[in-house]
């Protein structure tokens, strides 16, 4: 666990860091196939993270350590869905993702949502294990088109009764 961790709502000043952390975390993942190494795909993804960070109005929170944004999460789409958990590669494996997930689960409980949903790439074993440690269970695995990347992804979906 990281000492001095604060989870708070994203502020305007956080938007650039949110885009950069999302892209760096995505790029550092060992889950992806060779298709994702195409420079066109990489630039498309970088641009999408920047646009999301600058334009989103969904529920986004940041994880901050000693005044530095080190991760973020979002609930975009359905109210029972955690759409994003992204941690700066230098801070991964320290429980920050778990704290972000727990934050959103608390929000869902307060909103009387009975089941939480989350998904990730099927090869992202670290994320899958982390979500399972948070009490999620795998309910689906299959292919899903990524409009952002313009490729088909192997995805998993997990759920947790809350």
N, C-alpha and C positions, 0 to 999 in steps of 0.2 A: 504494500500500500504506500501511497505517496502522502507525506505529511503536508499540511497547508493547502490541500485541495479544496477548491471552491467550485460549485456548480451554480451557474447563474444564467439568466436570459442573455441571449446575444444582443449586444449593443451595436450601433452603427460603426463604431471604431473597430469592431471585431471582424467585420465582413471580409477584409483582405486576408486575415489570418485563417478564417474558416475555409476560404477557397484554397489557400495554399496547403493547409493541413490535410484537407480532403484529398487533394491531388497527390501529395507526397505519400500519404498512407495507401492510397490506391496503387501508386507506382511501386511501392516497396513490397507489395503483397506477392507471395510466391504462389498464389492460387491460380494465376492466370496462364492461359495458353499462349503459344507463339503468335497467334493472330493479334493479340493485344499489344505486341511489340512494334507493330506497324506505326511509323511516325505520324501518319495521318490520324490513326485512332488515338494515339497519345495526345496529340494536339487537340483533337475533338473533345476528349475527356477533360483536359486542362481547361479548355474554354467553358465546358459545361459546369465545372466546379466554380469557376469565376462568376458565371452568370447566376448560378443558384445562390451563391453567397451574396451577391449584390442585389438580387431581385426578390428573393423569397420572402413570403409573408407568413410562412408556416411556423410552428412552434420549434425554435432552435435554441438549444442551450449550449454553453461552452464550459469546458473544464479548464480551470485556471490554477496554476501553481506559482506562487510568489509573483503574481502580476503578469505572468506569461500564459497565453492561451496554448494549451497542449492537446486539446481534443474538443470534439463537439458531437452532438447528436441532434436528430430532428424527427419530428412526427409530421410527415407530409402525406396527404391522402386521407385515408380512413382514420378515424380517431383511435382505433384499436391497434394501429400499425406504427411500429418504430421503423422509420424508413432509412435512417442513417446513424451509424456510429463510426466515427473516424478519429483515430488517435495518432498524434505525431509519432513517427517511427522511433524516435529517441525515448519515448515514454511508454511504449507498448509493453504489456506484460506486468504492469504495476497496479492493476485494479481500476484504472480510470474508466475503461469501457464498462465495467461492471457498475460503477457508480452512476454513469450516465443511464444505463439500462434501468437501474433501481429508481432513479429520479423519474423516468417516464412511467414506470410501473406504479409509482406513488400517485402521479397525476391521473393515471387511468383509474386506479382504485377510488380516488376522490370523485371521479366522474361516473362511478358505478359501472365501469366497463368490466365485463366478466372474463374476457379472454384477450390476451395480448398476442400480437403477431410480429414476427421479424423474419427477414430472409437475408441470404448471403450467397456468394458463389459456392458451388458444391465442393470445390477444392480448398476453400478457406477453412481448413481444419481448426486453426486457432480460434477463429470467431465462433465456429460451431461448438467447440468445446466450451468456450466462455459462455455462450448462451445456454448451453445445457447445464453448466454450473449455476446459472441464474434460475434454473427450474424449467427452461423451455424444453420441449420435446419435438423431434423431427416428425413432420406430418406429410411432407411431399418433397419429391426430388424429380427434376425434369428440366427440359429446355425452355428458355424464355428469351424472347427477342429484346435486345437492348436498343432502344431508340437513340440513346446517347452515343453508344459505340458503333451502332449499325452492324452488330454481329449477334449471333445466337449464343447465349450463355447457358452453362450448366448451373442451375440454381437449386437451393433448398429453402423450404419454408418451415419455420418452427412456431409453435404456439405454447402459451402458458396460461393455465387457469389462474386467475388472480382473485 
